[in-house]
Amino acid sequence: MSGTPAPRAPGDRTGRRRLFLGGLFGLAGGVLGFVVPAALLLAAHFAPGAGDDPASVELGAIVAAAGLLFLCLVAYRSGFRALRSADRRFRIASTLCLVGSIGLLLLLAAAAYVSGSASDLAGCFTGAPGATVSCVRDHVPSTSVGGGLAVEFALAAFVLAWVGSLGLVFGLGWEARRIGSAALGASSALYALELLVLVGPIAGYLLALPAASDTVAALPFLGVLAPALAVVGTAR
């Protein structure tokens, strides 16, 4: 990325160190939440019956990844807060990351609520991506109090997490232009693309467009490359 790097602000060192930590958490969450499930799906396709209930392992990996991504947003938010002295716009990125953290906490709460149906829900993540949300709705325990609202609650939490994750796009983009980092600029762009891809399953469910979910195949690559570039861009 071209341009003269901005002079150091008081919070530069601290902010960049925290962004580096956020990138590490994001990278771990991307591997656990996207790459591991994709690998399990491939293994189940080419060697059916191998392993001990790979669908349950996949669901557990996704839940653990959500916890890591929560830590990722917390670290990024802390980094953006430290950079506010350099650019007041980082206040916006920090606030958005807080919203995203709340969304991920609510998603984890929803996962805990339906944990009694984990064995049934695990199978939802081995079929076509476009059918995942509908499958989850069918297997949520509707007989319990509030069971019928569990999917709607999870969708609302997803929206909060999605909107909050825009803080990564804006914050990393602003820092990339401020210090002249091509790696951070690319990370910001890939995070934006990842958020667009994540809209697919929800749009497919709400609008009854299964084809809208086909793009989720790109998530394992985006989920790893975006934070990896953030780590590279903040390591110096």
PLY file of the C-alpha trace (Angstrom):
ply
format ascii 1.0
element vertex 236
property float x
property float y
property float z
element edge 235
property int vertex1
property int vertex2
end_header
0.00 0.00 0.00
1.46 3.34 -0.99
1.72 6.42 1.17
4.00 7.80 3.86
3.55 6.10 7.24
2.06 8.38 9.89
4.23 9.49 12.82
4.02 7.34 15.93
1.17 8.10 18.31
1.40 7.39 22.06
-0.73 4.24 21.81
0.84 2.82 18.66
3.00 0.13 20.25
0.28 -1.04 22.63
-2.44 -0.88 19.99
-0.46 -2.81 17.41
0.49 -5.47 19.96
-3.17 -5.97 20.81
-4.15 -6.12 17.14
-1.46 -8.77 16.69
-3.01 -10.77 19.53
-6.45 -10.34 17.96
-5.08 -11.69 14.69
-3.69 -14.75 16.47
-7.03 -15.47 18.15
-8.77 -14.95 14.81
-6.36 -17.30 13.05
-6.91 -20.01 15.67
-10.68 -19.51 15.47
-10.59 -19.63 11.67
-8.69 -22.92 11.64
-10.93 -24.46 14.29
-14.23 -23.11 12.96
-13.72 -23.36 9.20
-10.78 -25.59 8.29
-11.41 -28.41 10.79
-15.11 -28.81 9.87
-14.23 -28.68 6.15
-11.58 -31.36 6.64
-14.06 -33.53 8.56
-16.62 -33.16 5.79
-14.06 -34.26 3.21
-13.02 -37.19 5.39
-16.65 -38.25 5.83
-17.17 -38.02 2.06
-14.15 -40.07 1.04
-14.10 -42.45 4.02
-17.67 -42.79 5.33
-17.91 -44.42 8.73
-14.32 -43.61 9.67
-13.70 -42.02 13.06
-15.94 -41.52 16.06
-18.96 -39.36 15.23
-17.15 -36.67 13.18
-20.34 -34.58 13.04
-20.29 -34.11 16.82
-16.60 -33.22 16.69
-17.40 -30.70 13.96
-20.13 -29.05 16.02
-17.81 -28.88 19.02
-15.11 -27.27 16.88
-17.54 -24.60 15.67
-18.63 -23.76 19.22
-15.01 -23.58 20.41
-14.19 -21.36 17.43
-16.95 -18.96 18.44
-15.26 -18.64 21.82
-11.91 -17.88 20.16
-13.53 -15.34 17.86
-15.03 -13.66 20.92
-11.50 -13.29 22.32
-10.42 -12.05 18.89
-12.97 -9.23 18.94
-12.08 -8.35 22.54
-8.39 -8.06 21.60
-9.14 -6.04 18.46
-11.41 -3.72 20.42
-8.67 -3.18 22.98
-6.21 -2.41 20.18
-8.51 0.08 18.50
-9.12 1.80 21.85
-5.38 2.23 22.27
-5.15 3.82 18.80
-7.84 6.44 19.45
-5.18 9.06 20.16
-3.92 8.59 16.60
-7.30 8.77 14.90
-10.68 9.41 16.52
-12.35 7.10 14.00
-10.98 4.12 15.91
-13.72 4.85 18.46
-16.21 3.60 15.86
-14.22 0.41 15.24
-13.93 -0.19 18.99
-17.67 0.26 19.55
-18.52 -2.08 16.66
-16.20 -4.75 18.08
-18.07 -4.46 21.40
-21.36 -5.08 19.57
-19.82 -8.10 17.83
-18.54 -9.49 21.14
-22.05 -9.30 22.59
-23.41 -11.08 19.52
-20.90 -13.93 19.88
-21.72 -14.29 23.58
-25.40 -14.60 22.69
-24.54 -17.20 20.03
-22.65 -19.21 22.64
-25.66 -18.92 24.96
-27.91 -20.23 22.19
-25.50 -23.12 21.60
-25.60 -23.98 25.31
-29.41 -23.87 25.27
-29.70 -26.46 22.49
-26.82 -28.61 23.77
-29.31 -31.32 24.73
-29.98 -31.86 21.02
-26.31 -31.82 20.04
-26.37 -35.29 18.51
-29.23 -34.31 16.19
-27.87 -30.86 15.44
-24.44 -32.20 14.55
-25.90 -33.85 11.47
-27.10 -30.46 10.22
-23.50 -29.43 9.59
-22.71 -32.36 7.33
-25.34 -31.66 4.68
-25.72 -28.92 2.10
-24.83 -25.48 3.52
-28.11 -24.02 2.32
-30.08 -26.47 4.46
-28.13 -25.95 7.69
-30.32 -23.23 9.24
-33.56 -25.02 8.32
-32.18 -28.28 9.72
-31.26 -26.58 13.00
-34.78 -25.15 13.29
-36.25 -28.64 12.80
-34.12 -30.13 15.58
-34.33 -27.36 18.19
-36.22 -28.65 21.26
-39.53 -26.89 20.67
-41.23 -28.53 23.67
-39.19 -26.56 26.19
-39.97 -23.02 27.30
-38.87 -20.62 24.60
-37.75 -23.45 22.33
-39.67 -22.06 19.38
-37.72 -18.81 19.61
-34.26 -20.38 19.84
-33.45 -20.07 16.13
-34.74 -16.49 15.96
-32.61 -15.66 19.00
-29.56 -17.21 17.33
-30.26 -15.28 14.11
-30.49 -12.02 16.05
-27.19 -12.85 17.78
-25.64 -13.61 14.39
-26.74 -10.20 13.09
-25.13 -8.49 16.09
-21.91 -10.46 15.56
-21.94 -9.68 11.84
-22.51 -5.94 12.33
-19.89 -5.84 15.07
-17.35 -7.55 12.84
-17.52 -4.54 10.54
-15.29 -2.96 13.19
-12.48 -5.21 11.93
-13.02 -4.07 8.35
-13.04 -0.38 9.22
-10.39 -0.44 11.96
-7.83 -2.52 10.06
-8.47 -0.50 6.92
-7.87 2.80 8.74
-4.71 1.46 10.37
-3.49 0.14 7.01
-3.80 3.58 5.42
-2.33 5.29 8.48
0.88 3.23 8.60
1.05 2.23 4.92
0.59 -1.53 5.38
-0.45 -3.62 2.37
-0.95 -6.69 4.59
-3.44 -4.90 6.84
-5.23 -3.47 3.81
-5.59 -6.96 2.32
-6.75 -8.31 5.69
-9.45 -5.64 5.88
-10.62 -6.48 2.34
-10.72 -10.22 3.08
-12.66 -9.68 6.30
-15.19 -7.67 4.28
-15.46 -10.48 1.72
-15.86 -13.03 4.51
-18.76 -11.06 5.97
-20.43 -10.95 2.55
-20.03 -14.72 2.19
-21.54 -15.29 5.65
-24.73 -13.57 4.50
-25.34 -16.48 2.11
-26.75 -19.12 4.50
-29.03 -16.60 6.23
-30.26 -15.13 2.94
-30.84 -18.64 1.61
-32.94 -19.47 4.66
-34.95 -16.25 4.84
-35.51 -15.92 1.09
-35.73 -19.64 0.29
-32.76 -19.38 -2.08
-30.56 -22.44 -1.51
-28.08 -21.28 -4.15
-27.29 -18.23 -2.00
-25.33 -20.52 0.32
-23.00 -21.95 -2.32
-20.35 -19.34 -1.62
-19.67 -20.70 1.90
-17.06 -22.99 0.34
-14.74 -19.97 0.38
-14.98 -19.52 4.16
-12.08 -21.84 5.14
-9.71 -19.79 2.97
-11.04 -16.38 4.01
-11.29 -17.37 7.68
-7.57 -18.18 7.75
-6.08 -15.68 5.29
-7.77 -12.57 6.76
-6.41 -12.95 10.32
-3.08 -14.31 9.05
-2.52 -11.10 7.08
-3.53 -9.07 10.14
-0.82 -10.90 12.11
1.73 -10.15 9.38
0.70 -6.49 9.20
0.97 -5.91 12.95
4.08 -8.02 13.65
6.53 -5.24 12.87
0 1
1 2
2 3
3 4
4 5
5 6
6 7
7 8
8 9
9 10
10 11
11 12
12 13
13 14
14 15
15 16
16 17
17 18
18 19
19 20
20 21
21 22
22 23
23 24
24 25
25 26
26 27
27 28
28 29
29 30
30 31
31 32
32 33
33 34
34 35
35 36
36 37
37 38
38 39
39 40
40 41
41 42
42 43
43 44
44 45
45 46
46 47
47 48
48 49
49 50
50 51
51 52
52 53
53 54
54 55
55 56
56 57
57 58
58 59
59 60
60 61
61 62
62 63
63 64
64 65
65 66
66 67
67 68
68 69
69 70
70 71
71 72
72 73
73 74
74 75
75 76
76 77
77 78
78 79
79 80
80 81
81 82
82 83
83 84
84 85
85 86
86 87
87 88
88 89
89 90
90 91
91 92
92 93
93 94
94 95
95 96
96 97
97 98
98 99
99 100
100 101
101 102
102 103
103 104
104 105
105 106
106 107
107 108
108 109
109 110
110 111
111 112
112 113
113 114
114 115
115 116
116 117
117 118
118 119
119 120
120 121
121 122
122 123
123 124
124 125
125 126
126 127
127 128
128 129
129 130
130 131
131 132
132 133
133 134
134 135
135 136
136 137
137 138
138 139
139 140
140 141
141 142
142 143
143 144
144 145
145 146
146 147
147 148
148 149
149 150
150 151
151 152
152 153
153 154
154 155
155 156
156 157
157 158
158 159
159 160
160 161
161 162
162 163
163 164
164 165
165 166
166 167
167 168
168 169
169 170
170 171
171 172
172 173
173 174
174 175
175 176
176 177
177 178
178 179
179 180
180 181
181 182
182 183
183 184
184 185
185 186
186 187
187 188
188 189
189 190
190 191
191 192
192 193
193 194
194 195
195 196
196 197
197 198
198 199
199 200
200 201
201 202
202 203
203 204
204 205
205 206
206 207
207 208
208 209
209 210
210 211
211 212
212 213
213 214
214 215
215 216
216 217
217 218
218 219
219 220
220 221
221 222
222 223
223 224
224 225
225 226
226 227
227 228
228 229
229 230
230 231
231 232
232 233
233 234
234 235
